[in-house]
Amino acid sequence: MAKQGPFQGLFPGWKVVLGSGVGISFGSAPVFATGFALFGSAIAHDFGWTQPEVARAATLFLLLQTLIYPFCGWPLDRFGSRRFAMYSITAFAVSLIILSQIGNSLTQFYLAFALMGLISAGTNVLSYARAIALWFNRKRGLALGLAASAQAVGSFVIPIVGQKLIANHGWSTALLVLAVFELVVCLPLVGWLVKDSPVPYGLRADGDDPAESVVAAQAADTGMEVAEIIRTATFWKLAVAFALIGMSFYAIVPNIVYILTKTASLSHAEVAKVQAAGGVAVLFGRICFGYLLDRVHAPYVGVLTVVISACCALVYGNVSGHAVIYVAAILSGFAIGGETDLLPYLASRYFGTKSVSKIFAWFLFAFFLGATVGPTAFAQISAAYDSVTTPLFMLAILQIIPALLFLSLGAYPAAPVPAQSEALAKAA
């Protein structure tokens, strides 16, 4: 008889999803995305720094975190999702404490954000994808979508609580409170709830009963080695597709105020509402597309997301009706939620779970490498043609490439079954 796991009632895999969600909610991605403007503005006000000087810290953080992603795969495979996430949360908290103690020195400010970029990648979805992939098979898309969607919680809480703390106690205290929260709340919950694999508990993915625990142990972590994967056409097709998706999304988002004030004559306040609607849609997109990934061949889901993105770019460039703009923003957020679900899901489906952390890290690198090009390329093309419609039309046409790459992928490869495992299964 298979031994019982440490959880009763609820399939333990869902508690792994919950623990992953806690870590992702307050990882560096939502903290930076929703908190940088608040903390950077407060620090700049105290020290008399300019906005361009503060913005360089953001560029430094994003660049270093992008470069560090490919190097996260080895420690994830070495230590597992749980330990790597806990190490990363601890290091991230320390970097927040260091940032809270800087003086009137731009060098210290930049070094603090450089450190944060180097050590905080593991606080995000990357750390938890491997564990979730091992705990779920048939429901893997939904599980990944639910865990990733938890980022919306932090994106909602951080700016509200952060602003109140800054207003009442100052930015240094606010950063210290956030660091303490990481250590006292996020760290123990991740340590308690996240488990690396169902195998030690005599369980299989999705809660299936194993015919034999040995069979589970041998079949749970199958797939290709990284050296084999990077020689396949599938890897490069996906890497190029994700780079173009990242470039397209970040070409629009940082320039959305410029775009909508030009094409739809929206005020800054109205653009903020449009952005909020798109942000909420990301949450539902991750859940809905995650659910869809378990029921539809994933490359077709990928095609759907880029088609939606292309339509949204065309709407932004050619439609001035406010209601239609809101619909486009919601669909755009919905689509990017689905596109980010695709990265870990396709990595596990086409290459197995054995090297999923390393491959997911490389796909993140490709996505954010494209993201670093997008904003500047859009601005330069817009300036060259004295138009925002032209680069938006180009972005819409560009989506043909990732769509064709997704369609060329074919069926998922069959998972290899070790001979001993097959024999044991038949005997059972």
C-alpha positions, -999 to +999 in steps of 0.1 A: +000+000+000+013+035-009+022+055+022+001+085+030+013+120+023+015+147+048-018+163+037-052+149+043-083+154+022-072+178-005-048+165-031-014+179-018-006+192-053-032+220-048-014+230-016+018+232-037-001+256-060-012+276-030+023+279-016+036+288-050+010+315-053+020+330-019+056+332-031+047+346-066+023+372-051+051+390-033+080+381-056+103+406-072+081+409-103+050+424-086+071+443-061+091+459-089+062+464-113+039+481-088+063+494-061+093+508-080+075+540-090+064+546-054+097+539-037+118+555-064+097+587-063+100+589-026+137+583-025+143+608-054+122+634-035+143+630-003+177+632-021+168+655-050+174+631-078+159+634-112+135+610-129+161+598-155+186+591-127+160+570-109+149+552-141+184+539-147+180+517-116+149+501-132+169+495-164+197+479-144+174+457-124+156+444-155+187+439-175+205+419-147+174+398-139+170+390-176+207+379-178+205+358-147+175+337-157+195+311-178+217+305-147+188+296-124+182+262-139+211+244-123+204+254-087+167+246-093+176+211-104+202+208-076+181+221-047+146+217-059+118+243-062+112+246-024+147+252-013+156+274-042+125+296-036+133+298+001+169+309-006+157+334-031+130+349-008+156+353+020+181+369-004+154+392-018+145+403+018+181+411+025+183+432-007+153+452+004+169+458+038+201+470+020+180+493-002+163+508+029+197+518+043+212+537+014+223+572+018+223+601-006+244+582-031+232+572-066+260+546-066+245+529-036+210+531-051+222+515-083+242+488-065+212+479-044+190+474-075+218+455-092+220+431-063+182+428-063+182+419-100+209+393-095+194+374-066+156+378-069+147+359-101+139+328-080+111+346-062+089+345-093+071+318-113+104+302-124+111+286-091+077+268-088+072+256-124+091+224-120+073+214-088+039+221-103+049+202-135+057+172-114+025+174-093+002+178-122-001+163-157-037+164-169-044+196-149-009+212-154-022+242-173-048+251-148-023+246-119+003+268-135-023+294-144-037+296-108-003+299-093+009+326-117-024+345-114-016+350-077+008+378-088-023+400-091-027+398-053+006+414-047+001+439-076-031+450-058-017+450-022+018+464-026+009+499-040-019+505-016-001+494+016+033+507+003+019+542-003+003+543+032+035+532+048+056+557+029+032+586+037+031+578+074+065+564+082+088+570+052+102+549+024+130+533+045+105+519+070+082+508+042+110+487+027+118+472+061+082+462+066+082+445+032+114+427+040+100+415+073+068+403+056+089+383+031+107+366+060+079+361+084+049+353+061+061+343+026+092+323+036+075+299+062+043+294+040+064+285+010+085+262+031+055+245+045+033+242+015+056+237-015+068+201-020+092+193-049+076+160-061+047+136-052+070+106-054+083+107-017+047+105-006+038+075-028+017+097-050+015+104-087+007+135-107-030+146-104-035+122-075-035+090-095-027+059-075+007+045-085+008+008-093+041+007-075+061+035-058+092+024-078+073+030-110+063+065-098+099+073-089+112+063-123+085+078-144+080+111-126+111+130-138+115+121-174+126+140-205+156+153-224+188+168-212+195+204-219+223+197-244+198+176-265+170+201-262+190+231-275+199+211-306+162+207-315+143+229-340+114+230-315+135+248-289+146+275-313+111+279-327+097+285-292+126+308-282+120+330-313+083+330-308+086+340-271+112+367-279+088+382-305+058+380-280+079+398-253+090+425-277+054+431-290+039+433-255+066+456-241+065+477-273+030+488-264+028+488-226+054+514-217+042+536-246+005+532-240+000+567-227+017+582-258-004+559-280-038+565-266-034+602-262-025+604-299-050+579-314-080+582-290-074+616-273-076+600-239-065+619-208-039+605-186-066+596-160-085+577-187-054+559-198-048+548-162-083+533-162-076+515-194-044+501-179-062+490-148-088+471-169-060+454-188-042+445-155-073+428-141-077+409-174-042+394-170-054+376-139-084+360-156-063+353-187-039+332-168-066+311-152-088+307-183-059+300-207-044+277-181-077+258-181-078+258-219-042+244-222-054+212-205-081+207-232-067+221-264-033+214-281-011+242-266+003+255-299-033+263-310-037+282-278-005+301-286-019+310-320-051+323-304-031+346-280-011+362-308-041+367-330-058+385-301-027+406-296-026+415-333-062+426-333-056+448-302-026+465-319-048+473-349-076+487-326-051+509-307-039+523-340-072+528-359-101+531-334-108+562-313-140+549-296-134+547-258-156+516-253-137+497-280-103+508-265-114+493-232-124+460-249-090+459-266-071+466-233-091+437-216-084+414-245-047+424-246-043+417-209-062+384-213-038+374-241-006+382-223-019+361-194-022+332-217+011+338-234+030+338-200+012+305-191+026+290-224+063+294-214+065+267-186+037+246-201+053+241-235+087+236-219+073+206-199+052+192-227+078+192-255+109+184-234+096+166-203+101+176-167+137+166-163+151+199-175+120+220-173+136+246-150+165+252-173+144+254-204+118+276-188+146+299-177+159+302-213+124+309-226+122+337-200+155+350-211+142+351-247+110+368-237+127+395-217+154+400-243+127+408-267+111+430-241+142+451-238+141+459-275+103+466-278+099+500-261+128+517-279+121+501-313+085+513-311+095+549-302+121+550-330+098+537-357+070+561-344+095+590-346+108+580-380+073+579-396+058+606-373+030+582-366+019+557-339-004+538-363+026+526-385+045+507-357+012+493-344+004+480-378+039+465-380+034+448-347+001+433-358+017+419-390+047+406-369+024+383-350+022+361-381+057+348-373+050+334-338+017+321-351+034+301-379+061+289-354+034+276-331+016+258-359+048+241-370+055+224-337+034+193-342+023+168-315+038+165-281+065+138-281+056+106-262+071+104-228+097+077-225+089+048-202+119+029-187+118-008-194+119-017-157+090+007-150+070-008-178+076-043-165+066-034-130+035-017-142+024-048-162+031-070-132+010-047-110 
